[in-house]
């Protein structure tokens, strides 16, 4: 006999826009991104290419407002 278990394992969502790793993509993360954008490097390098540019901004905007990010 086969049956489905009523239990499941879930992993918290990781949001690329959660730069301060507090569990949500909010205005504090936006400030970090803006500061990094001005210098061209730093925490705002979301895609890991060594520069902070429009690609990072697009990744951030896709996650802005998430409140279920992994901590």
TORTIMAR-442518 format. One record per atom (N, C-alpha, C): residue in one letter; atom name; x, y, z. Coordinates in steps of 0.1 Angstrom, whole numbers. Layout:
N
REC   type   atom      c1      c2      c3
REC      A     CA       X       Y       Z
...
! end
This chain:
71
REC   type   atom      c1      c2      c3
REC      X      N       8     -12       0
REC      X     CA       0       0       0
REC      X      C       9      12       0
REC      X      N       6      22      -8
REC      X     CA      13      34      -9
REC      X      C       4      46      -4
REC      X      N      10      55       3
REC      X     CA       3      67       8
REC      X      C      12      79       8
REC      X      N       5      90       8
REC      X     CA      13     103       9
REC      X      C      14     107      23
REC      X      N      25     112      27
REC      X     CA      27     117      40
REC      X      C      21     131      42
REC      X      N      15     133      53
REC      X     CA       9     147      55
REC      X      C      19     157      59
REC      X      N      32     153      59
REC      X     CA      43     162      62
REC      X      C      51     166      50
REC      X      N      56     178      50
REC      X     CA      65     183      39
REC      X      C      76     192      45
REC      X      N      87     192      39
REC      X     CA      98     201      43
REC      X      C      98     213      34
REC      X      N      99     224      40
REC      X     CA      99     237      33
REC      X      C     111     245      37
REC      X      N     117     251      27
REC      X     CA     129     259      29
REC      X      C     125     274      27
REC      X      N     129     283      36
REC      X     CA     125     297      35
REC      X      C     130     302      22
REC      X      N     123     311      16
REC      X     CA     127     318       3
REC      X      C     138     327       6
REC      X      N     148     326      -3
REC      X     CA     159     336      -2
REC      X      C     157     347     -12
REC      X      N     156     359      -8
REC      X     CA     153     371     -16
REC      X      C     166     378     -19
REC      X      N     169     380     -32
REC      X     CA     182     387     -35
REC      X      C     181     401     -32
REC      X      N     169     407     -30
REC      X     CA     168     421     -26
REC      X      C     169     424     -11
REC      X      N     171     413      -3
REC      X     CA     172     415      11
REC      X      C     187     417      15
REC      X      N     192     428      12
REC      X     CA     207     431      14
REC      X      C     211     431      29
REC      X      N     202     435      38
REC      X     CA     206     435      52
REC      X      C     202     422      59
REC      X      N     197     413      52
REC      X     CA     193     399      57
REC      X      C     185     400      70
REC      X      N     174     409      69
REC      X     CA     165     409      80
REC      X      C     152     403      77
REC      X      N     151     396      66
REC      X     CA     139     388      63
REC      X      C     129     395      53
REC      X      N     132     408      49
REC      X     CA     123     414      40
REC      X      C     131     424      31
REC      X      N     126     426      19
REC      X     CA     131     436      10
REC      X      C     124     449      12
REC      X      N     131     459      18
REC      X     CA     124     471      22
REC      X      C     133     483      19
REC      X      N     129     495      24
REC      X     CA     136     507      21
REC      X      C     150     507      27
REC      X      N     153     500      37
REC      X     CA     166     499      43
REC      X      C     176     493      32
REC      X      N     170     482      26
REC      X     CA     178     476      15
REC      X      C     180     485       3
REC      X      N     170     493       0
REC      X     CA     171     503     -11
REC      X      C     182     513      -8
REC      X      N     183     517       4
REC      X     CA     194     527       8
REC      X      C     207     520       6
REC      X      N     209     508      10
REC      X     CA     221     501       8
REC      X      C     225     500      -7
REC      X      N     214     496     -15
REC      X     CA     217     495     -29
REC      X      C     221     509     -35
REC      X      N     214     519     -32
REC      X     CA     217     533     -37
REC      X      C     232     536     -33
REC      X      N     236     534     -21
REC      X     CA     249     537     -17
REC      X      C     259     529     -25
REC      X      N     256     517     -27
REC      X     CA     265     508     -35
REC      X      C     265     512     -50
REC      X      N     254     516     -55
REC      X     CA     252     521     -69
REC      X      C     261     533     -72
REC      X      N     261     542     -62
REC      X     CA     269     554     -64
REC      X      C     284     551     -64
REC      X      N     289     541     -57
REC      X     CA     303     537     -57
REC      X      C     306     527     -67
REC      X      N     296     520     -72
REC      X     CA     298     510     -83
REC      X      C     302     496     -77
REC      X      N     303     495     -64
REC      X     CA     306     482     -58
REC      X      C     300     481     -44
REC      X      N     302     469     -38
REC      X     CA     298     467     -24
REC      X      C     286     458     -23
REC      X      N     279     459     -12
REC      X     CA     268     450      -9
REC      X      C     257     450     -20
REC      X      N     256     460     -28
REC      X     CA     245     460     -38
REC      X      C     248     452     -50
REC      X      N     260     445     -50
REC      X     CA     263     436     -61
REC      X      C     256     423     -60
REC      X      N     243     424     -63
REC      X     CA     234     412     -61
REC      X      C     237     401     -70
REC      X      N     241     404     -83
REC      X     CA     243     393     -92
REC      X      C     257     387     -92
REC      X      N     266     393     -84
REC      X     CA     279     388     -82
REC      X      C     289     390     -93
REC      X      N     287     400    -102
REC      X     CA     296     403    -113
REC      X      C     307     413    -110
REC      X      N     307     417     -97
REC      X     CA     318     426     -93
REC      X      C     314     441     -95
REC      X      N     303     444    -100
REC      X     CA     298     458    -103
REC      X      C     284     459     -98
REC      X      N     281     471     -94
REC      X     CA     267     475     -91
REC      X      C     261     483    -102
REC      X      N     252     477    -109
REC      X     CA     246     484    -121
REC      X      C     231     481    -122
REC      X      N     226     484    -134
REC      X     CA     211     482    -136
REC      X      C     207     468    -135
REC      X      N     216     458    -137
REC      X     CA     212     444    -136
REC      X      C     209     441    -121
REC      X      N     217     447    -112
REC      X     CA     214     445     -98
REC      X      C     201     452     -94
REC      X      N     199     464     -99
REC      X     CA     187     471     -96
REC      X      C     174     463    -101
REC      X      N     175     457    -112
REC      X     CA     164     448    -117
REC      X      C     161     436    -107
REC      X      N     172     430    -103
REC      X     CA     171     419     -94
REC      X      C     165     424     -80
REC      X      N     169     435     -76
REC      X     CA     164     441     -64
REC      X      C     149     444     -65
REC      X      N     145     450     -76
REC      X     CA     131     454     -78
REC      X      C     122     442     -79
REC      X      N     127     430     -84
REC      X     CA     119     418     -84
REC      X      C     116     413     -70
REC      X      N     124     416     -60
REC      X     CA     122     412     -47
REC      X      C     118     422     -37
REC      X      N     116     435     -42
REC      X     CA     112     446     -33
REC      X      C      98     443     -27
REC      X      N      97     444     -14
REC      X     CA      84     441      -8
REC      X      C      82     427      -3
REC      X      N      91     418      -6
REC      X     CA      91     404      -1
REC      X      C      92     405      14
REC      X      N      84     398      21
REC      X     CA      85     397      36
REC      X      C      86     383      41
REC      X      N      90     374      32
REC      X     CA      92     360      36
REC      X      C     105     354      33
REC      X      N     115     363      34
REC      X     CA     129     359      30
REC      X      C     136     351      41
REC      X      N     145     342      38
REC      X     CA     152     335      47
REC      X      C     161     344      55
REC      X      N     162     342      68
REC      X     CA     171     350      76
REC      X      C     184     344      79
! end
